[in-house]
Amino acid sequence: MAKKQEYGNDSISSLKGADRVRKRPAVIFGSDGVEGCAHSIFEILSNSIDEAREGYGEKILLTRFADGSIQVEDFGRGIPVDYNPKEQRYNWELVFCEMYAGGKYSAGEDNYEYSLGLNGLGLCATQYASEWMTADIYRDGFHYHLDFKQGEPTGEMVKEPFKGRRTGSIIRWKPDTQVFTDVNVPTEYFTDTMKRQAVVNAGLDLVFVDQTGPEKQTIEFRYEKGIEDYVNETVGLDYITPTRYCESTATGRDREDQPDYRVKMSAAFCFSNKVQMLEYYHNSSWLEHGGSPDRAVRTAFVNQIDNFLKTKGLYKKNESKITFADVQDCLVYVSSTFSTRTSYENQTKKAITNKFVAQAMTEFLKHNLEVYFLENPEEAQKICQQVLINKQSREHAEKTRQSIKKTMTSQIDIANRVQKFVDCRTKDVSRRELYIVEGDSAMGAVKTSRDSEFQGIMPVRGKILNCLKADYDRIFKSDVITDLIKVLGCGVELGGKAKKDLATFNLENLRWNKVVICTDADVDGYQIRTLILTMLYRLTPTLINEGYVYIAESPLYEINTKNKTYFAYTEPEKANILSRIGKEKYTIQRSKGLGENDPEMMWLTTMNPESRRLIKVNPEDVEHTAAVFDLLLGDNLAGRKEHIAQHGVEYLDDLDLS
């Protein structure tokens, strides 16, 4: 075995330059898969959006080319890339090749008061993660061109005079498959992202050009009134109240020891009984997981609507308070906030955690809702009535859910509560079959030969109680009987009264389509079969009357020839088989007990729906059946003796006298 390298002072190393991104892309972009690649594209787009929001440029084009490269073109001021006397370096080195560098770190300057691309990582990180990148910058009367390959510059910056009037930046690059495991960003990501940015940047044109197909496709997004237009578009004509738009600003801090920062807030909302939506944006970034704005919405809307309900006496006596789920079910809401100081959960900007943003938004929404309700009492009434309807619907659904859960849990728990019961997998009652077998050995044979998808097993241990002779108290002290009733699931028929933990009979609760009694083909097996039938007749006679109860007929003889095995269920069948075999050699033996049969034989003769023999217990005359049961198993000893004397001779051949 090779000796491991010693872990010493020279074992410590750091990633440098492009390797900081190329070898650990998930640290910056949140993933080394297609999600991370998509986020690297968003970083470049966000820089152009920041320029437009500062008032420089009204249009941004994002193009996807057939070779897999991406291009973002804006008409802003153009990235400063020339020599920087203060840093004594070219700005292009800082912006494209230096992490945590850019105009957003300039002290005392308000280049980007509310920045989407906040950390100065995006352009450099995306350049590091590219197979190649080119940059064309137009500013100060010059055209600048730069080339990069796998994170490193190739050649010098080209600078030439430009007589045109345009300014801005054109960045084109190809995501590197050596960095990302998947670079096939779906079209939906581009269209969804650009639409969202158009929503929160009122009046900005965002154009997606797709050249990957046989024909070039161009999709343009523009919302003149931003989030207000977006809410109107989303709800259409399905509104209870018209869209309400409000905006404000605030200044505060997250902690006493931190500096103040500015927050700019806007919200657009309406109510609908057909559409519901919650979306939060901060510094133009869609907050998929919300964070501070989500906490504010939940607090403010529940508080103000609850106050209105209490003030107007719309709650019923002892009625529970509304929840945000009741409000959300009819709320169409979009907010867009900006702050000069932002705490994101991570670089992917899916949620913010600013304490002051949550506080400012809560007060902002509470105030605007209070004014809205005072100025529009009829609309407030409609809103609150719909919220109460949602509440009642939720509570009713919860009761139904709990009831179903209780019923299903009870059914599932049967397998745990009833000793040795083996359930089947399907929940389709029309397919489920319950085999009632005698003893553990028979259960083992049936278990290994059954189809576990739809055949369950319930073993009967020992001699079952004679339910015709016993009173109910004795019957329900028998674990064998109570366990079997629990497994059936339909309860017992005792004149409408429940007994112990056994429910009153309800055929709809029967968990099986067939109840199959499966016992040995001998005197003991017949007796156990009769006792089980007696129990079912006494406690659940409807199962017999409706044809749910069956007897699995076991063969009396197994006849083996050189090429085939025959099963005879009666003496005449045995004779018929032997006559058909003729002079062919054979062996014949009395069929074994169920516990001694091999799985293949059990499946063929007893379990397989295609080859088994089932006798449906379907008495035409229930009273006659009751009389026979009572005669054979009841207290009429004289009648039973007479019956045996008259008919016993008919069963001499079936007696096991060995």
Secondary structure, 3 states (H helix, E strand, C coil): CCCCCCCCHHHCCCCCCCHHHHCCHHHHHCCCCHHHHHHHHHHHHHHHHHHHHCCCCCEEEEEECCCCCEEEEECCCCCCCCEECCCCEEHHHHHHHCCCCCHHHCCCCCCCCCCCCCCCCHHHHHHHCEEEEEEEEEECCEEEEEEEECCEECCCCEEEECCCCCCEEEEEEEECCCCCCCCCCCHHHHHHHHHHHHHHCCCCEEEEEECCCCCCEEEEECCCCCHHHHHHHHHCCCCCCCCEEEEEEEEECCCCCCCCEEEEEEEEEEECCCCCEEEEEECCEECCCEEHHHHHHHHHHHHHHHHHHHHCCCCCCCCCCCCHHHHHCCEEEEEEEEECCCCECCCCCCEECCHHHHHHHHHHHHHHHHHHHHHCHHHHHHHHHHHHHHHHHHHHHHHHHHHHHHHHHHHHHHHHHCCCCECCCCCCCCCCEEEEEEHHHHHHHHHHHCCCCCEEEEEECCCCCCCCCCCHHHHCCCHHHHHHHHHHCCCECCCCCCECCECECCHHHCCCCEEEEECCCCHHHHHHHHHHHHHHHHHCHHHHHCCCEEEECCCCEEEECCCCEEEECCHHHHHHHHHHHCCCCCEEEECCCHHHCCHHHHHHHHHCCCCCCEEECCCCCHHHHHHHHHHHHCCCHHHHHHHHHHHHHHHHHHCCCC
